[in-house]
Amino acid sequence: MRIAQPFSGLEAILTENEPLAAHTWYKIGGPARWYIRPRDVEDLQEAVRRCLENHVRIYVLGLGANLLVSDQGVDGAVFRLDEEYWRRVKFEKNVLEVGAGVDMQKLVLRTVRDGLAGVECLAGIPGTVGAACA
């Protein structure tokens, strides 16, 4: 049974049947039924709300590091937090605020260059901050 378009009105952030091979390090994998790139928290909340209301499975894709996706694809919504909002990095005195889409290696380099300690233990871990927290 095909679900009625659960994401009507969100076309600016949604692609249907997006090949996931283009988004993984190993360049394999079939399409995501819905590929969603929210621009901010409001987009994310609305898309997740619609997934829950329509019983659409939710998956989150970071940089696609160490990820194998079936050639049959993913029957659900794949969220990618790679828009500028999710890649923000803010330093204020000794406080670091980063978005879930920040590349872990780039964050480690930046903190070292700016003289902040504590994040360097994450060196060598591929992916994004959001994936490391999950």
Secondary structure by P-SEA (a helix, b strand, c coil): cccccccccccccccccccccccccccccccccbbbbbccaaaaaaaaaaaaaabbbbbbbcccccccccccccccbbbbcccccccbbbbcccbbbbcccccaaaaaaaaaaacccccccccccccccccccc
